[in-house]
């Protein structure tokens, strides 16, 4: 006769437990943040990712009422810091600076990568994109991507391009171009972007693709000619350079980017609050101006947009790594 009462008490206990678990994230978000936040940057101080993190972190501290510490953890092409971010407590107090190098390229380059981007991270906000500009020396007869493709088809394997190293983003950007344009061109890897750029300026390379920040002053001085933008839309501060898509390489869209991720399992209300605050920060005129001085394009993605982008970005760089033949053992 007492069995129904026992069952009823058990049902009530389970129901209360379920309600408590549903209320927990909301309660957590009401007290968060109660201590300083940390942003792990997987690159050295002074690089674009580090500067972006500091610009955002400084203003995030003001709106959250807690300091935001920038923690540089360079090494292994950014994968060391990314791994530390992935394995941090999922409590909303540790974020990681992410980009295509660590989230989309590394899974295809490193056979024993210690983290899985799709499983180990929750997207927070994508804040900036860094387009590449395909350039040729000012005295070169090549004045467009269309002319570059025609020259490459007329002389297969003779035209040379430089990159900052085998498997670097600049290498993959150009390998993807060669694949999509169906041309054979010669890759010359350098130890860093500066050396490649020097040979391009000296006319020892036929063309090259580098970040807007690297080539902007040379484009403005007239020492280099911009022949194509790597983004699907024209670069706002270089509006006269047509995109590769416009010039017949349909669907070509290869950019570097910077965003914030959190360890998987971070409470959803915290992720939503962070995204909303970062979007507001990125919309500030002084932040947009600071980004412009770095020759990068500000972005204001929702978490859903960022998540969808991560999937498409991984697919694209998987193709780029495959066609480039690059691999890190």
N, C-alpha and C positions, 0 to 999 in steps of 0.2 A: 504493500500500500504506500510505502514511502518512496518508491522508486521514481515516480513522476517528479516529486519535489527535488530529488537529487539531480535528475536530468535538467530540471528548470534552473537550478543553481549553476550547474555546469554551463548551460547555454548562456546564462547571464554573465558569468565570468568570462566566457569566450567573447561575448559581445563587447563587454567593457574593455577587454584587452585590445580588440580590434579598433575601437574608437580611440583608445589611448595611442595606438601606433599611428593612426591617421592624424592625430593632433600633434604628435611629437615634432614633425618638421615645422609646423606653424609656430609652435612654442619655441623651437630652436631659433627660427628666423627672427623672433621678437627680441632675443637677447644677443643675437649676432650683429655686429662683431663686438666681442668683449675683450679683445686683445689685438696686438698688431698683426697685420697680414704680411706674407712673404711672397714675392714673385721671383721664381727661379728663372734666370736668363741663361740659356745654355751656350752663350757666346761671351767673349771678353767685353769689358767696358769700352765704350766708344763706338761700337758697331751700331748699325741702324736699329737692330732689335733691342739693344740695351737703351738707346736713346728714347725709343718709343715707350718702352716699359717705364722709364723715369718720368717722361711727360705725363703718361696716364696715371702712374702711381702717385705722383705728387698731388694731383687733383682728386684722385680717389680718396686719399687720406683726408682731405678737407671735408668731403661729403659724408664719409663714414665715421669720422671722429676718431679714427685710429691711424697710427703711422703705418706706412707701407714700405717694407724693406726690400730693396733690390738685391738679390743674391746671385752673383755671377758664378756659374759652374760650367766653364768651357771644357771641351775635350771630346775626342772621337766624333768630330763633325756635328756636334750638338747633341749626340745621343746620350752622353753621360748625364747632362742636365735634364734631358727629357725623361730619362729613367728615374732620376731622383724625384721629379714631379709626379710621375705615375705611382710611385711607391709611398708618397707622402700620405699622412692621415687625411681621410675624406671628410674634414670638418669645416671646410670653408675658409681656412686660414692659410692655405698654401695654393698658389696658382703657378702655372708655368707659361712662359712665353713660347709660342709654337709657330711653326712656319712650314713651308713645303719641304724644307730640308729634313726636318725631324719627323714630320707626320706622313709625308707622301713619298719621299725619295728614299729615306733610310730603310723602310720595310722591304724595298726592292734591291737595295745595295748590300745590306748586311744579312748574311744567311742565319746568324744566331742573335738577332736583335733581342735585347732583354725585355722589351715592352711591346705590347700590341696596341697601336693607336686607337683602333676602333673599339677595343674592349676596355682599355685601361684609362681612358680619358672621357670627361664630359665637356662638350664645347661651352664656352662662356661668351666670347665675342671676337669677331674678326674686325680688326681696327684699321688696317692699312694694306694697300697693295703696292707692289714695286714692279712696274712694267720694265721690260727690256727694250732697248732700241737697237735695231740692226743698222749698222753704220758702215760707211766706206770712206777711204781717204778722200779729201776734198778734190784732189786732182784725178781721181778715178773716173773712167767713162761710165761706171755703173751708177745710175741715178735713181733706181727704184728696185723693188723686189722683183718686178716683172723682168727688168733687164738682167738682174742677177740670175734668175732662173734660166733665162735664154742663154746667158754666157756659160752657165754651168752645164747645160745640155749640149752646147756646142763643143765644150772642152771637158768631157767627163773626167773627174778626179784631179783636175789641174788647179782649180781655184782653192785657196786655203783660207781657213778661218781659225781664230784663236779662242782659247777659253782660259779660265783661271785654274784649270786642272782636270784631269780625267775623272769623269763622274760628277763634276761640279754642276751647279744649276745652269751656268752659262753654256757648258758643254751640252747638257741635255736639251736646253732650249733650241740649240742649233741642230742637234741630231734629229729632233722632232720635226723641225722645218725641212731638213733634207728628205726625211721619210715622206712627209705630206706633200712636198713639192716634186717628189720623185726625181731627185738630182743626186749625183755623186760628187761630194766635195771633200777636201782633205782637212782633217782635224789636227791642229797643232796645240797640244796642251802646254800651259805655262805654270810656273809656281806662283800663282796669284794673278789678280786682274791687272795690276799696274804694268807687269812685264808684257802681257798680251796687248794692252792698250798702247804701249810704247811702240811695238812693232806695227800696229795698225796705223798709228800716226806717221811712222816712218815709211809706210808704203810696202812693208815686207809681208803684209797680209792683205788679202783681197777684200775681206769683210769680217765683221765680228758682231756679236750681240752682247751687250753689257747693260747693267742697270742704268736707269735714268741718272742716278746720282753720280755714277762714274763718268758718264759721257756728256753731261749737260753743258759744262763750261766749254768743252771742245766743240760742241755743236754751235753754241752761241758765238764762239770766236771764229767759226768758219773753217777750222782745221779738219773737222769731220763733217760728213754729210749724212744726215739721218735718212735712211731709205725705207724703214718700216717699223711700226710699233707692234710689240708682241701681244698687246691686250686686244680684246675683241672690240673695244671702243677706243677712239683716239685719246691720247694722253692730254689731260686738260691744259698743262703748261707747255705742251708741244703740239698744238692743234694742227699744224701744217704737215705733220708726218702721217701719211695714211697707214692704216693697219695692214697686216699681212692678209687678213680676211678680205679687205677691200681690193687687194691686188691679186686675188685669185687663189690664195691658199685658204680655201673655205673652211671655217670652223677653227682656225688656228687661234689659240688663246692660251699663252703660256706666261704666267707671271709668278713672281715671288710674293709672299704675303706674310703678315704678322698678326697673330691673335693670341688670346688667352684661353687656356684650358685649365680644368681642375681634375683632381683624381676622380675616377668613376665612383659613384655612390655619394658624392657631395649633395647635401639637401637641395631639392629643387627650388624652394623659396629663396635660398641664398644665391643660386645660379641666376635666377630671374632678376633679383635685386642688382647683382653685379652687372648683368647685361644692360639693364635700364640705365644705371649710373654711367657706364662706360659709353653708351650711345650718346647720352647728354653731354658728356665730356668731349667726345669727338666732334660734336656739333659746335663747340665753342669757337668763335672766330680766332682767338689767339692760338688755339691748338691746331686749327686748320692751317694757320700761317706758319706755325712751327714745322708742321709736316711738309709744307710747300718748300721750306728752306732745305729739307732733306730730300727733295725731289721724289716724294711718295704721295700716293693718292689716299685720302682718308676714306674709311668705310664705316657703315653703321648697320651691320647685319643683326637681325634677330638671332636667337639661338637656333631656331629651326632653319633659317637660311644658312647659317654657319655649318650646321650638321649636314645639310644637303650638299653644300660646297665641298666639305671634306671628302665625301664619297666620290664626287666627280673628279676632284683633284687627285685622289689616289689612283683612279682609273687612268687619268692622263699621264701621270708620271710613271706608272707601271709600263705604259707603252713606250715612253721616252727612254727609260732605262733599258728596256729590251732592245730597242733599235740601236742604242748607243753601244751596247756590248759591255758597258762599264760594270764593275763588280768589286766589292771590297771583301777580301778574304779574312 
